[in-house]
Amino acid sequence: MKKRSVLIAGHPTSVSLEEEFWDALKEVAAVRRQSVNALIEAIDAERAGNLSSAIRVFVLNAYRRGGGGATPEEPAS
């Protein structure tokens, strides 16, 4: 588990994820041509529960749709 600080709406918060999820999140962000922080902000805006869980589900769904590429169902920034 790795904890990292991110800014969401100008407020710092910490997110704990397994290293594999951080790596996958970076890959998804790169495919979408956005920063990891911007992607986390987009995920945060759409989530209903815990941010770390929402990120894991987002990454899982991105890979299920074809390796992390952007699709119309995903929030765009």
Backbone bond lengths (Angstrom), bond angles and torsions (degrees), N, CA, C in turn:
res aa  C-N    CA-C-N  psi(-1)  N-CA   C-N-CA  omega(-1)  CA-C   N-CA-C  phi
1 M - - - 1.450 - - 1.520 108.11 -
2 K 1.322 115.99 132.78 1.469 121.32 179.81 1.522 108.49 -126.36
3 K 1.328 115.98 127.31 1.461 121.89 179.24 1.525 108.62 -99.28
4 R 1.338 115.40 131.78 1.463 120.76 178.00 1.513 108.90 -132.95
5 S 1.326 115.21 151.00 1.457 121.33 177.47 1.517 109.34 -93.80
6 V 1.323 116.12 137.62 1.459 122.57 176.64 1.523 108.49 -135.86
7 L 1.323 115.91 159.06 1.462 121.26 175.47 1.518 108.61 -102.14
8 I 1.323 115.70 127.96 1.456 121.40 176.20 1.521 106.56 -125.71
9 A 1.306 115.99 117.25 1.465 122.08 -177.25 1.523 110.95 53.09
10 G 1.325 115.74 39.10 1.453 121.05 177.75 1.513 115.77 80.19
11 H 1.321 116.97 2.32 1.463 121.01 -179.39 1.524 110.21 -112.45
12 P 1.336 116.98 129.67 1.471 118.50 178.24 1.531 111.19 -72.45
13 T 1.294 115.12 140.50 1.461 121.39 174.96 1.519 107.60 -145.92
14 S 1.310 117.27 157.46 1.462 119.91 178.20 1.521 109.46 -108.23
15 V 1.331 114.28 144.33 1.455 121.96 -179.33 1.519 107.57 -127.29
16 S 1.318 116.41 130.56 1.468 121.80 177.71 1.518 109.43 -108.04
17 L 1.329 115.55 121.64 1.464 122.43 177.93 1.523 108.91 -141.41
18 E 1.299 115.86 155.87 1.448 120.59 171.97 1.531 108.35 -66.21
19 E 1.322 116.53 149.71 1.468 121.64 -177.32 1.531 111.55 -55.43
20 E 1.330 117.30 -36.26 1.464 120.63 179.82 1.532 111.60 -62.52
21 F 1.335 116.56 -36.75 1.461 119.63 177.79 1.525 111.49 -71.36
22 W 1.338 117.46 -37.68 1.470 119.74 174.74 1.526 109.97 -59.91
23 D 1.338 116.62 -45.34 1.468 120.75 179.77 1.531 111.22 -61.03
24 A 1.339 116.31 -45.56 1.461 120.48 -179.54 1.527 110.75 -65.98
25 L 1.320 117.34 -38.39 1.463 121.14 178.38 1.530 110.40 -62.73
26 K 1.333 117.10 -40.35 1.467 121.36 176.39 1.523 110.67 -62.00
27 E 1.335 116.87 -40.80 1.464 120.82 179.28 1.524 111.15 -64.33
28 V 1.329 116.70 -44.58 1.460 120.46 179.31 1.527 109.68 -62.51
29 A 1.327 116.91 -44.16 1.468 120.77 179.00 1.525 110.95 -60.61
30 A 1.320 117.34 -41.37 1.465 121.07 179.83 1.526 111.11 -63.80
31 V 1.330 117.16 -42.80 1.457 121.02 178.50 1.523 110.05 -61.84
32 R 1.317 115.98 -37.38 1.466 120.91 -178.75 1.527 112.57 -84.40
33 R 1.338 116.30 -3.02 1.472 122.67 -179.58 1.525 111.89 57.18
34 Q 1.337 114.30 49.14 1.450 119.83 175.84 1.519 108.92 -142.21
35 S 1.296 115.25 164.00 1.461 119.05 179.38 1.524 109.89 -74.75
36 V 1.315 115.08 158.69 1.463 120.44 175.98 1.523 109.02 -59.95
37 N 1.326 116.78 -42.15 1.464 120.19 -178.98 1.531 110.99 -61.54
38 A 1.342 117.31 -42.86 1.467 120.34 178.62 1.520 111.11 -63.58
39 L 1.318 117.11 -38.90 1.460 121.16 178.05 1.525 110.33 -65.28
40 I 1.329 117.22 -42.79 1.468 120.70 178.24 1.527 110.33 -62.98
41 E 1.328 117.54 -38.89 1.469 120.22 176.84 1.528 111.10 -61.59
42 A 1.334 117.18 -41.03 1.463 121.04 178.47 1.525 110.94 -65.37
43 I 1.326 116.44 -41.69 1.466 120.74 177.81 1.526 109.48 -63.39
44 D 1.329 116.57 -43.97 1.462 121.68 -179.77 1.525 111.38 -59.47
45 A 1.316 116.90 -39.32 1.463 120.65 -178.24 1.524 112.49 -65.46
46 E 1.326 117.47 -24.68 1.465 121.96 -176.81 1.529 113.60 -102.99
47 R 1.312 118.49 -7.19 1.469 120.50 -171.79 1.518 112.60 -77.95
48 A 1.344 113.94 157.83 1.455 120.79 176.89 1.523 110.84 -113.40
49 G 1.325 118.24 -22.91 1.461 121.28 -175.86 1.514 111.93 -125.94
50 N 1.312 115.49 -142.03 1.459 124.51 -178.51 1.530 111.27 -62.24
51 L 1.336 117.43 135.63 1.463 121.47 -177.26 1.524 112.06 -63.27
52 S 1.315 118.22 -44.87 1.475 120.15 -179.76 1.528 110.67 -60.04
53 S 1.316 116.70 -42.21 1.470 120.38 178.24 1.520 110.77 -65.74
54 A 1.326 117.06 -40.87 1.455 120.70 179.39 1.528 111.06 -62.34
55 I 1.324 117.10 -38.23 1.467 120.93 177.88 1.521 110.08 -65.53
56 R 1.323 116.99 -44.57 1.476 119.83 179.27 1.520 111.00 -59.93
57 V 1.334 117.96 -45.35 1.463 121.83 -179.77 1.526 110.07 -64.74
58 F 1.334 117.35 -41.18 1.463 121.21 178.12 1.528 110.69 -59.48
59 V 1.327 116.60 -47.82 1.466 121.30 -179.58 1.532 110.03 -62.10
60 L 1.322 117.01 -45.57 1.460 120.92 178.90 1.527 110.22 -58.10
61 N 1.314 117.34 -47.89 1.467 120.71 -179.81 1.521 111.92 -65.20
62 A 1.322 117.66 -37.66 1.467 120.65 177.98 1.525 110.45 -61.23
63 Y 1.316 117.20 -42.88 1.461 120.35 179.80 1.520 112.10 -72.76
64 R 1.299 117.82 -32.53 1.464 120.37 175.99 1.519 110.83 -64.57
65 R 1.331 116.34 -31.38 1.463 121.06 -179.62 1.527 112.50 -83.18
66 G 1.309 117.50 0.31 1.460 117.19 175.08 1.516 115.35 126.03
67 G 1.306 117.28 43.50 1.455 119.54 171.56 1.501 116.69 86.17
68 G 1.312 117.96 16.30 1.444 118.49 173.40 1.513 115.59 99.47
69 G 1.329 117.70 5.34 1.450 119.77 179.27 1.511 112.40 -70.76
70 A 1.312 116.67 153.97 1.464 121.84 178.46 1.524 109.72 -70.15
71 T 1.305 116.50 139.52 1.453 122.24 176.36 1.529 108.29 -133.42
72 P 1.321 118.11 163.52 1.457 119.68 -179.54 1.526 113.65 -59.73
73 E 1.328 119.41 -25.26 1.454 121.57 -178.36 1.522 112.34 -73.99
74 E 1.323 117.88 -18.09 1.455 121.52 -177.40 1.512 110.49 -89.59
75 P 1.332 117.17 147.20 1.473 119.02 176.54 1.517 110.34 -64.39
76 A 1.306 117.51 136.77 1.462 121.36 178.85 1.521 109.50 -106.50
77 S 1.331 115.47 146.05 1.461 120.24 177.11 1.509 109.55 -126.99
